[in-house]
Amino acid sequence: MRERLIRRIETGGSMPFDVYMEMCLYDAEDGFFAAGPVRSGKKGDFVTSPEITWAFGYCVGEWVDDNLPSAHAALIEIGPGSGTLLREIIAPWTDAGDPVYAVERSAASRAFHEQRFPTATVVAAIDDIPRGIDAVIVANEVLDNMPAALACRIEAGWVEIAVGVEGDELVLVEIPARPGVIEWCDNVFGEVPSGTTVSAQLAVSGWIRRVFDHFGTVAMCLIDYGGTSEELIERHASSIVRTYRRHQDGLDWLQHPGDTDITVDVNVTGVLKLIARAGRNARLLSQHDFLLEYGLVELIADTTHQEQHSASTGAIMAQLEHRSERLDLEALIDPAGLGAFQVILVE
Ligand SMILES: C[S@@+](CC[C@H](N)C(=O)[O-])C[C@H]1O[C@@H](n2cnc3c(N)ncnc32)[C@H](O)[C@@H]1O
């Protein structure tokens, strides 16, 4: 992958960061998601909420249940990864014989879902789903993996940060910003101080537009880490791009193209603007508040009760099991971790 990137940059010129990210993650031969095994899960490279406890899927299922756009609407999960969330929410569709789609860019993951979910149709993109149908769409930690450009504000306007070559090393370089990047930054960030670096999430915007264009009535639950434009400007600079491999962060994405996950904080201001432009209302809340609203309060109370009961009867093993379950439930709403994720609900 490294050599291929270097050759491509030497012949085609510096590569905007979104093009680099696209290749690192989804290149058919060597992309992190496209070529590798299923990445999420305790044995994979990162653990997501549905991998921690079934309760995450239970709560998302409660939301789905409350927000069906119509009877027989399709259930669509975008980027199911290992399929753990879909497994928790698919049963009512299978029982009713209603359509389910797993939309997954990764060929490795698609092959896996075809075996695992015989009642679902597994496709590579929403364009492969019949147009005009009503759908309830869920996506957990997917938007952050959609390729984003990097832009830096200078006195004269925006420049892009791209990947170039120096000797036989991949290095960061500045290039003139493409018109689409300038428009996105002006629209989503407006005026920012000179020296501010941001990600321009054109792929996320394109995907949101396609959703509203493609389907009939949609309900949508998008969960990811991110923040508003104001929050991201405060947060960013060094941490604008993150990597994950084997549960560790920090692997250098310039040194290890294709070997590591590359993610960016999702700009919820950009997403909310597009939802509003489609004439729909959205609710923005933290994962903490979302899960408590959709059933986690009761699950934590039940588990705590069982833990206390086991303790009072001297059933040590059961007590430990319930304690471990309770800690998993609490991890989902930890304000310093998963609980701070953003949930965008189109209801
Ligand atoms: C971080 S993983 C999350 C997996 C799973 N949702 C979970 O919570 O464990 C992101 C997944 O989204 C997929 N993906 C990224 N962009 C996509 C897109 N536009 N359409 C469908 N899948 C996508 C990737 O291939 C990858 O499997």
The ligand as an SDF file (V2000), in Angstrom:
LIG
                    3D

 27 29  0  0  0  0  0  0  0  0999 V2000
  -16.1040    1.3360   13.1170 C   0  0  0  0  0  0  0  0  0  0  0  0
  -16.9270    0.1250   12.1600 S   0  0  0  0  0  0  0  0  0  0  0  0
  -18.4340    0.0220   13.0940 C   0  0  0  0  0  0  0  0  0  0  0  0
  -19.0840   -1.3280   12.9990 C   0  0  0  0  0  0  0  0  0  0  0  0
  -20.4040   -1.4750   13.7520 C   0  0  0  0  0  0  0  0  0  0  0  0
  -21.3800   -0.5050   13.3550 N   0  0  0  0  0  0  0  0  0  0  0  0
  -20.2200   -1.4200   15.2400 C   0  0  0  0  0  0  0  0  0  0  0  0
  -20.7940   -0.5580   15.8830 O   0  0  0  0  0  0  0  0  0  0  0  0
  -19.4920   -2.2630   15.7580 O   0  0  0  0  0  0  0  0  0  0  0  0
  -17.4110    1.0180   10.7050 C   0  0  0  0  0  0  0  0  0  0  0  0
  -17.9940    0.1250    9.6120 C   0  0  0  0  0  0  0  0  0  0  0  0
  -18.6900    0.9550    8.6820 O   0  0  0  0  0  0  0  0  0  0  0  0
  -18.4190    0.5120    7.3570 C   0  0  0  0  0  0  0  0  0  0  0  0
  -18.6910    1.6500    6.4630 N   0  0  0  0  0  0  0  0  0  0  0  0
  -18.0280    2.8120    6.3580 C   0  0  0  0  0  0  0  0  0  0  0  0
  -18.6080    3.6390    5.4550 N   0  0  0  0  0  0  0  0  0  0  0  0
  -19.7010    2.9900    5.0000 C   0  0  0  0  0  0  0  0  0  0  0  0
  -20.7270    3.3180    4.0690 C   0  0  0  0  0  0  0  0  0  0  0  0
  -20.7450    4.4920    3.4250 N   0  0  0  0  0  0  0  0  0  0  0  0
  -21.6910    2.4090    3.8370 N   0  0  0  0  0  0  0  0  0  0  0  0
  -21.6820    1.2200    4.4840 C   0  0  0  0  0  0  0  0  0  0  0  0
  -20.7340    0.8480    5.3690 N   0  0  0  0  0  0  0  0  0  0  0  0
  -19.7530    1.7250    5.6350 C   0  0  0  0  0  0  0  0  0  0  0  0
  -16.9720    0.0520    7.4370 C   0  0  0  0  0  0  0  0  0  0  0  0
  -16.6540   -0.8290    6.3920 O   0  0  0  0  0  0  0  0  0  0  0  0
  -16.9580   -0.6360    8.8120 C   0  0  0  0  0  0  0  0  0  0  0  0
  -17.3320   -1.9790    8.7490 O   0  0  0  0  0  0  0  0  0  0  0  0
  1  2  1  0
  2  3  1  0
  2 10  1  0
  3  4  1  0
  4  5  1  0
  5  6  1  0
  5  7  1  0
  7  8  2  0
  7  9  1  0
 10 11  1  0
 11 12  1  0
 11 26  1  0
 12 13  1  0
 13 14  1  0
 13 24  1  0
 14 15  1  0
 14 23  1  0
 15 16  2  0
 16 17  1  0
 17 18  1  0
 17 23  2  0
 18 19  1  0
 18 20  2  0
 20 21  1  0
 21 22  2  0
 22 23  1  0
 24 25  1  0
 24 26  1  0
 26 27  1  0
M  CHG  2   2   1   9  -1
M  END
$$$$
